[in-house]
Amino acid sequence: MQRNFTLLITCSFLVLFHLVGIQTCPAWGPTDWFTSSGDAAQVGTPEWWKKHKKTAEFVPGEGFRVKGVDGYFDDQGRPIQTSVAKVVKRKEAVGLLNEMHVVEQVDELKSQFGMGTDETLAQQSYAIGEDFFRRQEYAKAAKAFKEAISRGTDTQIEQDALFYQAESYFFDEKYSSAIGLYEELLDKYPNSLHLDKVVRRQFEIARYWEQYHNYDPNWVTTPNLIDDTRPLFDTLGHAMKTYENIRLKDPTGPLADSAVMTTANSYFLRGRYNDADYQYKLLREEYPQSEHQFEAHILGLQCKLRIYQGPNYDGGPLEDAKKLAKQLKQQFGGELSREERERLATIQAQLNEALAERDYAVAKYYDETEHYGSAKFYYAKVAKDYPESALGMKARERYQEIAGEPDHPETKVAWFLNMFPENRERKTLQRVPLLAPESEINIATQSPPGTGNVTQASAQE
């Protein structure tokens, strides 16, 4: 008897605890778990949802609602009594960043609220956008295409909608917004069917920005608050970046070489000759069939002459200029027009003058320090290489004046230095004769063509 009574008490407590637990569960709330219509299936179960799914009504921001049942349900028929963020499963982060799955979580939330990918809705929005675009209502078209993009993720509709949203901004003269969408399109779809049109639009916008800056230059930090056709800051910088993107996104396209050439010319006009020289070199090496090849050579020569700072500084730019001038003559020698030949002759004369000035400065240094042997060598070099230049004639005259001078300056304490033994290697080198001293003298003392002979008596003394 006592055992039966204990068992009865235990069963009573279990039933009471079960009923209280259901009514007080914070996750499910005080929902009536049995329908008022007398359905045998329990609310929230797959069987119950299968029966009521077709008649359920979706309420944006809340969930699905079933007639006659309190509360809202998700797309699986589960009751929604807490915020959605609490029932979304947290995904483990992978890689270096801890937020690698943020996009996926947002997409999942959008799907639960009926805002995810829907190709039917995407096509409808795209058709609306096309209609507005044909009627030149570009602001409305851009809005419709944006909706198509959000509904058609990773589909052909998204690719086309991105392009036409950018086109809508372009024709609405909102160039900064258009550029951003063109870049987004090529970043996600680098082989897009719209590639040629996108690159052409980018080039047109970049040219407009560059020309606007040339017309009305502003500081980089000066904000643009009223003109939708230009960026907020640094109009020229955005133009240069767009030119670079054209070359990077479509390196073999019809406008890639023009983008490089335009960038180089912009740097050249602003006196940034090192940057311009780099761009001209890039064009010469990577686009050998470009129609801009001659200009890239001739302007590259001018860049090197402007980079060169004078005879007292590094002569590397002059050596590079000599090589480039030789390459230009070999590549375009018989194809140049009269105007191009005149331009080349002018730049070649400037190069020769700089080279002569450098050699003459070296000769003058040795002349002033009484190292006449070295001075005569460089005077002879200038006279030979640039016979008709002013410095060539001047070098010839000075050579004749110092022809009889000793090659090395006189040592004031020679008697004292002779008391010490001389280095064997140095002594051997001093015994090596000059290669052709007579021919060097003859070259330096020859008169330029048409001026007659000059007396060489002083040179032969």
Buried (B, 14 or more C-beta within 10 A) or exposed (E): EEEEEEEEEEEEEEEEEEEEEEEEEEEBEEBEBEBEEEBEBEBBEEEBBEBBBEEBEEEEEEBBBBEEBEBBBBBEBBBBBEEBEEEEEEEEEEEEEEEEBEEEBEBBBBEBBBBBBBEEBBBBBBEBBBEBBEEEBBEBBBBBBBBBBBBBBEBEBBBBBBBBBBBBBBBBEBBBBBBBBBBBBBEEBEEBEBBEBBBBBBBBBBBBBBEBBEEEEBEEEEEBEEEEBBBEBBBBEBBBBBBBBBBEBBEEBEBBBBBBBBBBBBBBEBEBBEBBBBBBBBBBEBBEEBEBBBBBBBBBBBBBBBBBEEBEEEBEBBEBBBEBBEEBBEBBEEEBEEEBEEBBEEBBEBBBBBBBBBBBBBBBBBBEEBBBBBBBBBBBBBBBBBBEBEBBBBBBBBBBEBBEBEBEEEEEEEEEEEEEEEEEEEEEEEEEEEEEEEEBBBBBBBEBEEEEEBEBEEBEE
